[in-house]
Amino acid sequence: MSMYLAKTPKFFQSLFPNFVWRLPTAEKKLHLTFDDGPVPEVTPWVLDQLAKYDAKATFFCVGDNIKKHPEIFLRIQEEGHAVGNHSFNHLSGWATDNISYFHNIRYCASLVNSKFFRPPYGRIKPTQAQFLQRHYKIIMWDVLSGDFDNSISNEQCYHNVMDNAKKGSIVVFHDNVKALEKLQYALPKVLDSYSEMGFTFDKINL
């Protein structure tokens, strides 16, 4: 049994009304997001896939990876995608004291010039959220692909998106090595399927 939901329940979204879960719109538009990069094994491939569909996405980057791979981080921006802060060391807010958490995010902020923050694992304490909301828009999601989950099939990963993403949805994929196999299967199919339905793919713009 997987410990997450492909579709974030409405009641759960309503508990945290200041977080951004989706961007309601009448247009056929999806917001693909990629967490944990940039890494050379995955991120350039993702960028190549997006370019085929003139798709723009939002990359929530880990500061340590930006330091190691600045040229890939630069490419993300040069190709017109948005970037967001995903902390410097991919810290879980639940497991980290507030001061250490805020310092880690600030360190990442010195590398990522963005008002978007996504808490790693989606785990953040209310006190942390309260403070960070003064400085950032906290971007969550309403659809989780599950590409990180070894217990589901590649096809299930694809269907997690296809069965749940609609106009204005924020969809989570991961540009990390752990997710690569499922990502390589699901991302091209998602881009293709939604394009055929007349959707475009846009970066988060708030």
Secondary structure, DSSP 8 states (H G I E B T S, - for coil): --SS-SB--HHHHHHSTTSB-B---SS-EEEEEEES---TTTHHHHHHHHHHTT---EEEE-HHHHHH-HHHHHHHHHTT-EEEE--SS---GGGS-HHHHHHHHHHHHTT---SEE--GGG---HHHHHHHTTT-EEB--SEE--TT-TTS-HHHHHHHHHTT--TTBEEEEE-SGGGHHHHHHHHHHHHHHHHHTT-EE-----
